[in-house]
Amino acid sequence: MYDPDKIEKKLEEELRRASSAEEIEKIRVKYFGKKGLITLGLKSLKELPLEERKRVGAKLNAIKKQYEQEILRKKEEIKAKSLNKRWDYTSPGRFTQRGYLHPLSYIEYRIREIFSSLGFKFVDGPYIETDYYNFEALNIPPHHPAREMHDTFYIEGRRDILLRTHTSPVQIRTMEKMKPPVRVGHIGRVFRVDPFDASHAPAFTQFEGLYVDKGVSFKDLKGTIMHFIKELFGKDIAVKFLPSYFPFTEPSAEVYLRWKGEWMEILGCGMVHPKVLKNVGIDPEIYSGFAFGMGIERIAMIKYGIKDIRLFSENNLKFLKQFPG
């Protein structure tokens, strides 16, 4: 007669004595494999009388359910003991390979380090903006042609809520809360309806700087920018300022540096437009200031000779390991 109680007792004893993964696996096959004792017992139930079939079937299924789980638990237990013997978790850690900062993280770190040393405090601002903060308060009214420079993501069904196209709205929000002297920086993502190709991205990172106080002049702006560039690119780097146009600064300039034999644009800057100061309740007859902005990705591309902006978001270790940051 097929006795499931004796089979269970034998299985329990063998499992208790097993001390390796190989022994556990042999037990699993012996009892639950295709020709295992429990498997064959379930297949032979049809040969038993109905009442006996019910009793034995219920018992075999209970054994199967319980001990298949027990076998898995025993395997994990043996595996854990094996790892504990192999590794001493109380010993000092050992690194087989050094980690790498992402190039954008390194550039951001250096920017924060350089401008913090000049007294700039870093502030934050929202990514979802209103039309007022993103455009109008920065002297870009609805009819202004400069809006055509910003291919904007608007919230569906709204023309007054959008994803910010630049970090300049943080200037407005900061000056509304903080009266001069104001010396702040902001780093964050901006969004534009641009193709994702070698030189464009629909989302990228900008750094914005702002300084407002009595007697701030263009020479202060120039000195600040020159200090930043020489700290990041080297003391002997050649730099030039060319006249430009931005609605929120006047006069305005684009800044170029000579890097590896080429003149490359690195940022835009200028003196804060009097209308912008008036919009935040600051008297332009008493105070003046400068502002500047740059793309973090662009700085990294210039410094490291990277030709495709898409490489920054591909998480390719072969690419990332090239950088010493």
Secondary structure in CASP SS format (residue, H / E / C, confidence):
PFRMAT SS
TARGET T0000
AUTHOR 0000-0000-0000
METHOD secondary structure of the structure
MODEL  1
M C 1.00
Y C 1.00
D C 1.00
P H 1.00
D H 1.00
K H 1.00
I H 1.00
E H 1.00
K H 1.00
K H 1.00
L H 1.00
E H 1.00
E H 1.00
E H 1.00
L H 1.00
R H 1.00
R H 1.00
A C 1.00
S C 1.00
S C 1.00
A H 1.00
E H 1.00
E H 1.00
I H 1.00
E H 1.00
K H 1.00
I H 1.00
R H 1.00
V H 1.00
K H 1.00
Y H 1.00
F H 1.00
G C 1.00
K C 1.00
K C 1.00
G C 1.00
L H 1.00
I H 1.00
T H 1.00
L H 1.00
G H 1.00
L H 1.00
K H 1.00
S H 1.00
L H 1.00
K H 1.00
E H 1.00
L C 1.00
P C 1.00
L H 1.00
E H 1.00
E H 1.00
R H 1.00
K H 1.00
R H 1.00
V H 1.00
G H 1.00
A H 1.00
K H 1.00
L H 1.00
N H 1.00
A H 1.00
I H 1.00
K H 1.00
K H 1.00
Q H 1.00
Y H 1.00
E H 1.00
Q H 1.00
E H 1.00
I H 1.00
L H 1.00
R H 1.00
K H 1.00
K H 1.00
E H 1.00
E H 1.00
I H 1.00
K H 1.00
A H 1.00
K H 1.00
S H 1.00
L H 1.00
N H 1.00
K H 1.00
R H 1.00
W C 1.00
D C 1.00
Y C 1.00
T C 1.00
S C 1.00
P C 1.00
G C 1.00
R C 1.00
F C 1.00
T C 1.00
Q C 1.00
R C 1.00
G C 1.00
Y C 1.00
L C 1.00
H C 1.00
P H 1.00
L H 1.00
S H 1.00
Y H 1.00
I H 1.00
E H 1.00
Y H 1.00
R H 1.00
I H 1.00
R H 1.00
E H 1.00
I H 1.00
F H 1.00
S H 1.00
S H 1.00
L C 1.00
G C 1.00
F C 1.00
K E 1.00
F E 1.00
V C 1.00
D C 1.00
G C 1.00
P C 1.00
Y C 1.00
I E 1.00
E E 1.00
T E 1.00
D H 1.00
Y H 1.00
Y H 1.00
N H 1.00
F C 1.00
E H 1.00
A H 1.00
L H 1.00
N C 1.00
I C 1.00
P C 1.00
P C 1.00
H C 1.00
H C 1.00
P H 1.00
A H 1.00
R H 1.00
E H 1.00
M H 1.00
H C 1.00
D C 1.00
T C 1.00
F C 1.00
Y E 1.00
I C 1.00
E C 1.00
G C 1.00
R C 1.00
R C 1.00
D C 1.00
I E 1.00
L E 1.00
L E 1.00
R C 1.00
T C 1.00
H C 1.00
T C 1.00
S C 1.00
P H 1.00
V H 1.00
Q H 1.00
I H 1.00
R H 1.00
T H 1.00
M H 1.00
E H 1.00
K H 1.00
M C 1.00
K C 1.00
P C 1.00
P C 1.00
V E 1.00
R E 1.00
V E 1.00
G E 1.00
H E 1.00
I E 1.00
G E 1.00
R E 1.00
V E 1.00
F E 1.00
R C 1.00
V C 1.00
D C 1.00
P C 1.00
F C 1.00
D C 1.00
A C 1.00
S C 1.00
H C 1.00
A C 1.00
P C 1.00
A E 1.00
F E 1.00
T E 1.00
Q E 1.00
F E 1.00
E E 1.00
G E 1.00
L E 1.00
Y E 1.00
V E 1.00
D E 1.00
K C 1.00
G C 1.00
V C 1.00
S C 1.00
F H 1.00
K H 1.00
D H 1.00
L H 1.00
K H 1.00
G H 1.00
T H 1.00
I H 1.00
M H 1.00
H H 1.00
F H 1.00
I H 1.00
K H 1.00
E H 1.00
L H 1.00
F H 1.00
G C 1.00
K C 1.00
D C 1.00
I C 1.00
A E 1.00
V E 1.00
K E 1.00
F E 1.00
L E 1.00
P E 1.00
S E 1.00
Y E 1.00
F E 1.00
P C 1.00
F C 1.00
T E 1.00
E E 1.00
P E 1.00
S E 1.00
A E 1.00
E E 1.00
V E 1.00
Y E 1.00
L E 1.00
R E 1.00
W E 1.00
K C 1.00
G C 1.00
E E 1.00
W E 1.00
M E 1.00
E E 1.00
I E 1.00
L E 1.00
G E 1.00
C E 1.00
G E 1.00
M E 1.00
V E 1.00
H C 1.00
P H 1.00
K H 1.00
V H 1.00
L H 1.00
K H 1.00
N H 1.00
V C 1.00
G C 1.00
I C 1.00
D C 1.00
P C 1.00
E C 1.00
I C 1.00
Y C 1.00
S E 1.00
G E 1.00
F E 1.00
A E 1.00
F E 1.00
G E 1.00
M E 1.00
G E 1.00
I H 1.00
E H 1.00
R H 1.00
I H 1.00
A H 1.00
M H 1.00
I H 1.00
K H 1.00
Y H 1.00
G C 1.00
I C 1.00
K C 1.00
D C 1.00
I H 1.00
R H 1.00
L H 1.00
F H 1.00
S H 1.00
E C 1.00
N C 1.00
N C 1.00
L H 1.00
K H 1.00
F H 1.00
L H 1.00
K C 1.00
Q C 1.00
F C 1.00
P C 1.00
G C 1.00
END
